[in-house]
């Protein structure tokens, strides 16, 4: 059974290792989980799942292996439930009075037959009433209504506690790499970039050194060390306006997560491509600007540089003076990008647009060439790959 569980997890894409599986077996031999399924669930999840994006996959496999649940595809609406199981539900949960009411409606077989018939006949949504599958009303089928012989379909929780069968598919909110970002998930991805070092005054107790020194000297000799701090320095350039407007929410989530994760972080805005001017407040972008050369001389080459933008613009903005859509740039954007990459060896570009369309935009290909291929999609998987590139 446990071997099957391990292989099912691997097949579902959960990167559980043999060492982790053996650790789980050792924990079971030590009786850590006891005989409670819930305790075993948390033990196995803590042992085999290292990344919270795999929690949903783990739950599906656990339910399938240990609870007999069938894995449902998104297209499936109803499960095939054995008829004898339904009769057992009838016998176990209904009072004699309720059983009599069901029989008055034609019996269990009649209800199930009628449900199948109405599923075939009904073409749209229905609310209220006493016949169709819908919400409210007194029909035996649907959600949020009342019927002593009801089959609950599509309701998120109990309401009247009268349904004789809850017939719903199991759906999950995906946490996979290419789907919903979310600030919390971005923080998890960005943590790969953290690098801790001890800085400042010695304020934390070094227990091992204290024990060693106390044993050698024969009296209590406290040893202190400086607190560990994240020493990574990050410089982020955000493209704003125009074609970036649909990606505002994604960029806000990335910005919020980055500010929470990195103590040493600076940011600037640009439009389409970096030129001779940058700014920090979009409402003052024409008055409170900073010279790009000053920025590059202010922040040292030990900073990690992240560009965030769709890289979609006229190629002339990159190749020609005066190519900018907003002002006359004396030098082409490609020259400024080369200057930045020459100074900062750890430099990547996060692109929120769909990668399958990148090949149709010449400016994206050009920028990818300038950055030696270090352009990644603004997804969790893309951020993971980008962070690995930055820490190389």
CORCORCOR-V251733 format. One record per residue. N is the residue number from 1. RES is the residue in one small letter. PSI is psi in whole degrees, 0 to 359 (999 if undefined). Layout:
((N/RES/PSI) (N/RES/PSI))
This chain:
((1/x/313) (2/x/326) (3/x/319) (4/x/317) (5/x/315) (6/x/313) (7/x/325) (8/x/321) (9/x/316) (10/x/318) (11/x/330) (12/x/357) (13/x/10) (14/x/118) (15/x/59) (16/x/139) (17/x/164) (18/x/323) (19/x/319) (20/x/322) (21/x/317) (22/x/326) (23/x/319) (24/x/318) (25/x/321) (26/x/320) (27/x/323) (28/x/321) (29/x/329) (30/x/2) (31/x/35) (32/x/322) (33/x/348) (34/x/221) (35/x/21) (36/x/128) (37/x/320) (38/x/319) (39/x/320) (40/x/323) (41/x/310) (42/x/324) (43/x/311) (44/x/324) (45/x/317) (46/x/330) (47/x/321) (48/x/343) (49/x/119) (50/x/343) (51/x/127) (52/x/343) (53/x/345) (54/x/3) (55/x/321) (56/x/319) (57/x/318) (58/x/315) (59/x/319) (60/x/314) (61/x/318) (62/x/315) (63/x/321) (64/x/317) (65/x/318) (66/x/347) (67/x/358) (68/x/17) (69/x/143) (70/x/141) (71/x/122) (72/x/139) (73/x/157) (74/x/338) (75/x/342) (76/x/133) (77/x/325) (78/x/147) (79/x/153) (80/x/108) (81/x/126) (82/x/139) (83/x/321) (84/x/330) (85/x/320) (86/x/321) (87/x/325) (88/x/324) (89/x/318) (90/x/313) (91/x/328) (92/x/321) (93/x/347) (94/x/143) (95/x/168) (96/x/323) (97/x/317) (98/x/323) (99/x/319) (100/x/322) (101/x/321) (102/x/316) (103/x/325) (104/x/332) (105/x/359) (106/x/0) (107/x/167) (108/x/314) (109/x/321) (110/x/319) (111/x/313) (112/x/322) (113/x/320) (114/x/323) (115/x/313) (116/x/318) (117/x/316) (118/x/328) (119/x/324) (120/x/327) (121/x/323) (122/x/133) (123/x/347) (124/x/186) (125/x/146) (126/x/139) (127/x/133) (128/x/183) (129/x/184) (130/x/6) (131/x/301) (132/x/164) (133/x/120) (134/x/207) (135/x/145) (136/x/189) (137/x/192) (138/x/14) (139/x/146) (140/x/350) (141/x/132) (142/x/214) (143/x/151) (144/x/20) (145/x/198) (146/x/124) (147/x/131) (148/x/344) (149/x/39) (150/x/151) (151/x/118) (152/x/124) (153/x/118) (154/x/26) (155/x/138) (156/x/341) (157/x/175) (158/x/149) (159/x/297) (160/x/357) (161/x/39) (162/x/353) (163/x/136) (164/x/351) (165/x/133) (166/x/112) (167/x/85) (168/x/155) (169/x/160) (170/x/120) (171/x/154) (172/x/149) (173/x/116) (174/x/142) (175/x/23) (176/x/167) (177/x/320) (178/x/3) (179/x/221) (180/x/131) (181/x/275) (182/x/136) (183/x/319) (184/x/317) (185/x/325) (186/x/321) (187/x/317) (188/x/318) (189/x/322) (190/x/340) (191/x/341) (192/x/336) (193/x/350) (194/x/141) (195/x/116) (196/x/142) (197/x/155) (198/x/121) (199/x/153) (200/x/193) (201/x/146) (202/x/110) (203/x/344) (204/x/143) (205/x/127) (206/x/96) (207/x/315) (208/x/314) (209/x/325) (210/x/315) (211/x/315) (212/x/314) (213/x/322) (214/x/319) (215/x/323) (216/x/324) (217/x/337) (218/x/4) (219/x/165) (220/x/120) (221/x/96) (222/x/134) (223/x/130) (224/x/152) (225/x/161) (226/x/154) (227/x/143) (228/x/130) (229/x/152) (230/x/114) (231/x/1) (232/x/136) (233/x/130) (234/x/136) (235/x/118) (236/x/133) (237/x/120) (238/x/127) (239/x/133) (240/x/152) (241/x/163) (242/x/236) (243/x/352) (244/x/352) (245/x/321) (246/x/346) (247/x/17) (248/x/314) (249/x/317) (250/x/317) (251/x/324) (252/x/318) (253/x/319) (254/x/317) (255/x/315) (256/x/316) (257/x/319) (258/x/320) (259/x/328) (260/x/331) (261/x/331) (262/x/122) (263/x/321) (264/x/87) (265/x/131) (266/x/150) (267/x/153) (268/x/157) (269/x/152) (270/x/171) (271/x/119) (272/x/299) (273/x/156) (274/x/130) (275/x/213) (276/x/350) (277/x/143) (278/x/167) (279/x/164) (280/x/345) (281/x/118) (282/x/329) (283/x/345) (284/x/28) (285/x/340) (286/x/349) (287/x/320) (288/x/73) (289/x/161) (290/x/139) (291/x/129) (292/x/323) (293/x/320) (294/x/320) (295/x/316) (296/x/334) (297/x/347) (298/x/319) (299/x/122) (300/x/170) (301/x/352) (302/x/357) (303/x/146) (304/x/129) (305/x/131) (306/x/120) (307/x/139) (308/x/113) (309/x/164) (310/x/353) (311/x/24) (312/x/113) (313/x/176) (314/x/136) (315/x/335) (316/x/334) (317/x/333) (318/x/332) (319/x/341) (320/x/143) (321/x/142) (322/x/6) (323/x/347) (324/x/144) (325/x/347) (326/x/335) (327/x/174) (328/x/104) (329/x/126) (330/x/336) (331/x/145) (332/x/155) (333/x/326) (334/x/325) (335/x/320) (336/x/322) (337/x/321) (338/x/321) (339/x/318) (340/x/315) (341/x/334) (342/x/325) (343/x/316) (344/x/108) (345/x/335) (346/x/98) (347/x/129) (348/x/166) (349/x/127) (350/x/123) (351/x/118) (352/x/348) (353/x/162) (354/x/125) (355/x/334) (356/x/347) (357/x/359) (358/x/323) (359/x/346) (360/x/357) (361/x/110) (362/x/325) (363/x/329) (364/x/315) (365/x/321) (366/x/314) (367/x/322) (368/x/323) (369/x/317) (370/x/325) (371/x/14) (372/x/42) (373/x/5) (374/x/51) (375/x/134) (376/x/148) (377/x/149) (378/x/67) (379/x/172) (380/x/319) (381/x/319) (382/x/318) (383/x/320) (384/x/311) (385/x/321) (386/x/319) (387/x/321) (388/x/323) (389/x/320) (390/x/330) (391/x/359) (392/x/999))
